[in-house]
């Protein structure tokens, strides 16, 4: 699969790459390796993605190094490690600098896109750690100048989550709607799924019965599409949100979350797995996932050979805020 095919899979409606395609990309040019890491992360294969991103982060290309660091930060957030993600986002911003640059790549694989990724990641990190004012400031810096469609979609997610954290769900609907519309316009499947999860969370939080009914439909469709496209980074958070919204099917959704999260953790590196198991909202988070299911995941994992053990910060600093982990997972 060439770079165009990898881009279509990562940012459009291209078919998911097979193992051979990803293996070939992982041995290719730096930009292809980054795209492979994005795709691996989307599938929940965090260990393989971390290996690629670590190499790119140490490379000579400062833009790709920044993109790699911001992507690794996103993967840490997706497993509950907001405090662990923040220094990675900070390092990414330091590589590209605070001064805005003109966008040169359609998908943001340029200094402007890398800067936006870092700033939006920092906003998400601070928001999840309860620093709403800092998150607003970083979001404003990220959106002060255009950095391409991908940054605009992600800004919609963060903007919606900021409003949810401030107790303004009605104000959260607008940014989420715009993100969903832009993702649809770009035919960006993965970004569209995530946008519908954010929009569903915002609509449900308004308390309006009609809005909640729409939210149920959006989240159920997002869960179905995430499963169809093999996006395990989104299936389990979608299941958590679906369990909250539809009590009649909560048990089925909770069982799905357990299975999907178990598969994700088995494919995570040592740091990612540790962050997830220590996180106060993975898998319980804002949704009513039974404690016995968390115990079941731990029991299953204990039967597997553990990955390399890497010391990480204690879980107390990773306590999240917001409605649902499905809305706090920023993705490239």
Number of C-alpha atoms within 10 A of each C-alpha: 14 11 16 11 18 25 19 17 22 26 23 19 16 17 12 18 19 9 10 10 15 21 13 15 23 21 12 15 11 19 18 21 26 27 27 30 28 30 24 25 28 24 22 28 24 31 23 17 29 25 14 23 28 14 14 23 23 14 15 9 13 19 23 26 25 33 32 33 30 35 30 29 30 31 29 26 28 29 29 32 31 31 26 22 26 23 16 24 29 18 17 30 26 14 20 24 15 15 9 18 18 13 18 14 13 12 16 21 19 23 26 26 30 33 31 35 32 31 28 30 36 30 31 34 31 23 24 27 18 17 16 21 14 16 26 20 12 21 23 16 17 27 16 11 14 16 28 20 18 23 25 21 24 25 28 26 32 28 26 28 34 28 20 24 19 14 15 16 21 17 18 28 27 17 25 29 22 18 30 25 16 19 26 16 11 16 16 20 22 23 25 24 26 30 31 28 31 35 30 31 32 30 27 23 20 19 12 12 11 11 15 20 15 15 25 22 15 22 28 21 17 26 27 16 18 23 18 11 18 15 22 24 26 26 26 29 28 32 28 30 31 29 25 22 22 16 11 10 12 20 15 13 22 25 18 16 24 20 14 20 24 18 16 22 23 20 21 23 21 19 22 27 26 23 25 22 18 19 23 17 20 23 27 19 22 19 23 15 24 13 10 9 17 17 11 14 18 14 11 11 16 10 8 9 8 12 15 9 11 11 9 14 14 13 19 11 13 24 18 25 22 22 21 24 27 27 27 26 27 25 24 27
